[in-house]
Amino acid sequence: MTEIRSNLAFGAVVGDRAGREALPVASDAPEGDRVKARPRTGASLRAEDAFRARVAELGGTVLEPTWLGAYRRHGVRCRAGHDAAPRPSDVKRGGGICRTCSGTDPRAAEQAFRARVAELGGTVLESAWLGAMKPHRIRCAEGHEGAPRPHDVASKGSGICRACGGRDPEQAWSAFRARVKELGGTVLEPVWLGALTPHRALCAAGHPCTPRPASVQQGGGLCMACRNDRPGNTARIARVTAAAEQAFRARVQELGGTVVEPVWLGNNRPHRVVCRSGHACAPRPAAVQQGQGLCRVCAGNDPASCEQAFRARVAQFGGTVLEPVWLGRDTPHRILCPAGHRVTPQPGNVLQGAGMCRLCAGKTWDVFYVVADDNRGWIKFGVTSGDPAHRLNTHARTGFTRTIRRLTNLPDGTALELERSVLATLRRADEWPVFGREYYDNAVEALVLDLVDNYPLPTRDRKPRSAPGPSTPATH
């Protein structure tokens, strides 16, 4: 077996039979201790050759003296002379070798943002860089304080101040009320709802109306009733209404249905119809004209029919639905399977052929974990079943090499409940994923760990909570 003497993180190594360095198995031994090295495999050697060839093809130079593995960062210098540390696996998938050249380097992004703010006469008030997609406090040349996102300012050419750009909500609210007053009306809405959202008001003639502020500021009137009373408008509206009703009746007949509604109620009001199969339904003419069908039952979107099908499917499997009311096809419902397990499948999944009991299928979901990718500044949490090693190694191959928490052998349902609790708390805190469903910026790490560490776990023999700190994923 080849041996190495370790003095540094990946110390000096001796060559293997292929003439390449051997990958160390241990790198934290005291100086002078001898540790065993794992011989390089053919795949490892080919991966190193491909990485070096690709870096050379891109005009760069590999600075790393030894091969650290396909998923470890290697020091390189790009064509422009920037020092970088890409992963060979990312380079193989088509990624570049230099974040500065690609515009994704945090330091370059911060410098560009500060330069742009200074160019516009503003001052950055934020003491630290929070990320290109996070709002940063600034003060514009006119003294207004705002919080633009660096990505918008540097990449999209947006201004730094909403007030100066006419996009300040308070200014828009004041301008809308002034315009309504100028037209003789009164705003009834107590708060600003947005430039494109209708606001309740009274026109000069006393008609209740709901104009949009953006439309009013662009010269539109307040009141539809006043506008429709103008000479010539009545006849035009009558022609449009008759054409819409005729088109609706023709489309229903084309789909094999019959309109039961005796009078026209409007393009956006439900009208009673009997479909080709004899189901009573109430589609909106506007929706039908846009290509939607007549009947929710025939389309499989009727709640009553969906609930009936779900209960029949569970009964066919020998289970019992415990949920007293229908919650929707995509909301978990409590059931009791034939083996006595209490589980909560989604009706939509059951109706699409999935089983109703995850425990019978071997998905115990008795592990909760939190892992981190320190290079990207992300954390990820989730649940798995049994031994979490495989799942954690899978995440490690994508950069999540540090395991922060690993709770194993949890009582049935606890891991899922903990995960849902964390997700709900993050939503209430107005924190949203940076990717997928459970990938978050590491700024929420303290909040997530506080929830995990203080979550009331049911009593059951289980392994202790893992302490925070770096973990050692499987060698790749």
N, C-alpha and C positions, 0 to 999 in steps of 0.2 A: 504494500500500500504506500502511495506517495505521501510524504510528510512535508509540513511547512513550519516555519518559525514565525509566530505572529508578534509584531511589535506595535502596529498601528491598526486602524479600523479594519483594513483588509491586508495587513502587513505584507512583507516580502514573501513571495511564494516560489517554489522550485518548479521546474518544468515537469510535465508528464511525458509519456512515451511519444506523444504526437509533437512534442517540442513546444507546446503552449503551456501557460500557467494553469495550475489546477485550482478549481474553485474551493475556497476554505469552507469547512463545515462550522468551525467556531472561530470567532474573531475577538472575543473579549477576555481571553486568557492573559494572565500576567506575563510580563516580558520574560522571555527565556523558556516559557513552557512550550512544549512541542504538542501540536495538534494535528489531527489527521485531515487530509484533504480528499475531496471526492474527485475521481478522474473525470476529465471533460468527456462528454458524449459527442457523437458525430453531429447531432442536431445543434448542440451548443456551439461547436466550432463553425458550422455553416451559418448560424445566426450572427456570430461575430463577423465573419467574412462579409455577409450581406450588409451588415450595418456599416462597416468601414467603407465598403464599395459605394453605398448610397451617400454617405457623408462626403466622400471624395467627388462623387458625381454632382453634388450640390455646391461644390467649391469650398467645402469646409475641411477641417482637420480634427481628428480625434485626439484629445489631450489625455484621456484616461489611460493610465499605464497598463491596467489589467481589465479583463472582462468581468463585469459584476453581475451579469444576468440580463435577460431580455427585458425584464420589467423594472430594472434599476436605472437611475439616471447616470449618464456618462458625460463627463466634461468634453465639450467640443468648442472649436472656434469657427464661426461661420465665415462666408466669403467677405463680408463687410468688416470683419475683425471683432465682432461681438462674442464674448464668452457666453456659452449657453450650456444647458444640461438636459438634453432630450432623452426619452426612453427609447431604446432600440425598437421595442414593439410598436410605439407610436410612429416612428419613422418608417417602419415596414408597411404600416397601414396607409401611408401617404402623407403623414404629418411632416411639417417642416422641421428644421433643426434649430431655428432661432426665433424666440418670441419677440425680440426687438424688431427684427425685419418684418415679421408678420403682423405687427401692431398689437400684440397681446401681452406685451411686457408691462407689468403694473407700474414700474418706475417710469417708463416712457409715457404711459398713459397719464400718470400724475403730472409729469412735467408739461405735457401738451395741454392738459386742463388748466393748470396754473398760468401758463403762457397765454392761453385764449382769454381767460378771465381778466388778466392784466391788460391785454390788448383792447378789451372792451371797457377798460377803465374801472373794473371792479376789484374787489379784494376777497380772497378765499378766507373764510372764518374757521373752517374745519381744521383742527390741529393735526389730524392723522388721515391717511388715505383709507377710504372705506370700500373702494372697489368702483369700477367704471359704471356699474348699474345701480349704485346706491346714491341717493340724494346727498349733496354736500352743501353746507351752509355757506352763503356768500353775501356780500353787500355790493350792490351795483353802483354805478357812477352817480346816480341820483339819490343814493342813500337808502333805497329799498332793500330789505333783507329777503332773500329767497333761498331755495334749496334745489337747484337743477341737478340732473344726473350728468356726470362727466361724459358719458357715452353720447348723450344728445348734444352737448355743447361742442365737443371736439370732432365727432364723426358726422353728425347730421347738420351741423351748422346752425343749430338753434341758438337763440339768445340766452342770456343768463337771468333775465328778470321778467317775470310774468306781468308785473304791473306796467313796466315800460312797453311791453309788447301788446298791451291791451287784453291780456288773458287772465287778469287777476279777478277771482270770483267776487270780491267785495266791490271792486269798481264796476264789474258787469251788472251786479245786483242793483247798485245805485243808478247806473245808466238806464236799466230797464224800467225801474220805478219812475224815473224822471220822464221817460218817453211815454209811458202809459198815462201819467198825469197830464202831459202835454196834449195827448189825444182825448182828454176829458174822461178817462177811465180811472178805475181804482184797483190796485193789486190786492187780492184777498189772501194770497199765499203768504204764510208767516215767515218762511225761510226760503233761501235760494236753493233750487233743485238742479240747476245746470242750464247752460244756454240752449240745449236741444230738448229739454224736458218741458211739457206744457205746464203753465202756471195758472191757477185760478184767478179770474179777474172779473170786473164788471165794466162794460163799455159805457160810452156817454149816454146811450139810450136805455141803460139799465139791464141789458141782456147778460146773463152769466156766460162766460166764455173761457177758453183755456188756450191762450196764445203761447207760442214758443218765443222766448226772448230773442233768439238769433233771428227769427223771421221778422219780429217787430223792429229790431235795430237795422235790418236791411230794407225797411220801408213797407213791410207788410202791415195789414190792418190788425185790429184786435178781435173783431167779432164776425163770425161767419154769418150770423143772422142779418146783420146790417149789410154785409156784402151781397148776400143773396137777394135782398130786397131791391137792389139797383135795377134800373130798366134793362131788359134784355136777359138778365140772369135767370129769371124764373123759367123761361122757355128753354134755355140751354140745359138747365138742371133736369127738367122733365125729359128731354131727349136722352140725356146720359143715363138717367134712371131706367127708362124703358129699355134701352139697349142692354144694360147690365142684367135686368130681369130676364130678357129674352135669351141672352147668352147662357145664363144659369140654367134655365129650364131646358134648353137644347142640350147642354152638357149632361145634365142628369138623365135625360131620355137616352142619350148616346151610351151611357153607362148602364142602361137597363133599369133605372130607378124611376120613381114617381114622386113629384113634388106634392106634398100634402098641405103645405102652408097656404092658406087662402089668399093672403095679401103679401106684397113685397115689404120686407122690414128693413132693408138696407144691405149694402154689400158686405158689411162686417158683422151682421147679426145672424145667429143660427136660424136656419129654416128647417122645418120638419119635412123629412123625406123617408120613403120606404125604398130600400135597396133591392137589387135583383134577387137576393135570397130571402126577402121578406122581413129583414130586420128594420126596426124603426130607429132612425138616426136623425141628427140635426147638424149637418155641416154648414159652414159659412160659405156663401157664394164666392167671396174673394179667394178662399183657400181652394175651392174646387177649380176655379179658373186658373190657378197657379199650378195645377197638375195633381193636387191631392185627391184621394178617393172620397167616396161618399160615406162609407160605413167603417167604423172603428172595429166592429166585431169581425168583419171579413178581413180586415187588415191585421188582426191580431193585437190591436191596441186598446181594446175595450177592457177596462179594469175588472168588470164583473166576470167576463168570459175568461180573462187571464187567471183570476183567483180560482174560478171553478176548475180550470185545467190544472192548476198547481195542486189543489187539494186532491184531485183525481189521481195525479201522478204520484203524490206521496202515498196515497192509499194503495196504489198499485204495487209500490215497493214494500208495503206492510207497515208504513209509518203513520204517525198521527201529527197533525198540525196543532200546535199549542197556542199559536198567535190568535188572539180573539178577533182582531180586525185586519183588514187588508192594508198593507203599508206601501205597496208598489212593487213592481217586478224586479227592481234593482236594489231593494232594501232587504237586508237579512230578516228572515222569519224564524221564530223558534219552532222546532219540531222534535219529536221523539222517534228515533229509528227503531226497527224491530229488535236490535240488540240492547235497547235501553239507553242509548246515548242521547243526551240533549245537545243538539247542534243548531246552527243558525245559517242555513244555506240561502242564497238568493233565488227567488222563484225563476228569474230569467235563466239562470244557469241550469236549474233542474229541468226546465222545459226544453232546453237545448240539448239534453242528453247527459248532462253531468249527474253524478250520483248525489244523493241527498245527505250522506253522512261521511264527513272527512275522517272520522276516527276509524270507521270500518275500512276506509281506503288507506289507512296507515299514516294519515296526516295529523299527527297529534299536536303539532305546533306548541311545543312545550319549552321553547328556547326564545329568549329575547336578547338582541345584541345591538350594540352601537359601535360603529367603526368610523375611522377618519382617514381622509386623504389630505395630508398636511401640505402637499404641493399645490393643490388646487384650492385649499381652504374650505373643503366640504366635509360634512358628516353625513352618515347614512345609518338609519336604524331599521329593524325589521324583525320578523319571526321566522323560525324554521323548526324542524322536528329532529329529535334524537341528538346525535353527535353533530355539533355545529361546524366541525373542522372543514368539511367540504364546502359549505356555504361561505365561510370566512376566507378560505383559500381562493374561491372564485372572486370575491370582492378584492382580495389582495392583488390579484392579477390585473385589476383595473385601477390600481393605485391606492386602495383603502387598506394600507398595510398596518395601521395602528388600531388595535382593538381596545376600546375604552370601557365597555361594559359587556359582560357575557353572563346572562342569568339562565341556568339550565335546570332541567327537571322540574319545571313549574307545574303547578296543578292545572287541570284541564281548563282551558279557556282563559287563563290568566294572562298569557303572553299576548293574545289577541286584544283583550280588554286594555292592557297596558299600552299597546300600540295605538289603539283608537283614542285613548285618553291623551297621549302625547300629541297626536294629530289634531285633536279638538282644541287642546290648549294652545298650540301654535297658531291655529286659525284665529282664535280669540285674541291672540297677541299681535295679529296682523302680520304674521311671518309666513311666507309662502315658499314652496320648493324652488330651488334653482334648476332642478331637472326632475322629471318623473313625478313620483308621489312621495318619496321618503328621503330625497336628497336635499339637504339644506346647507346654507352657509354656516360656517363654524361659529358665527356670532351667536347662534342659538344653543351652543353646546352646554353652557352653564344651566340654561333653563331646562333642557332635555334631561341632563343628569340629575337635577334637583327633583324632577318628576319621577325618574326611575328609582332614585335612592330612597324616596319617601313614599313610594306607592305601597299601599297595604296589601301585602302578599298573603294569601291563605296559607295555613300551616300544612306543611308536607315535607318529608325528607327531601332535601335538594342540596346541590353543591352550593357553596357560599358565593356571594357576589364577587365578581372579579374586580380587582383594584385597577384604577386608571394607570396608564403607562403604555409604553410600546410593546407590541407583541411580535412574535416571530412567525410570519406566515410560511407556508410550505415553499421550499426552494423550487424555482422554476427553471 
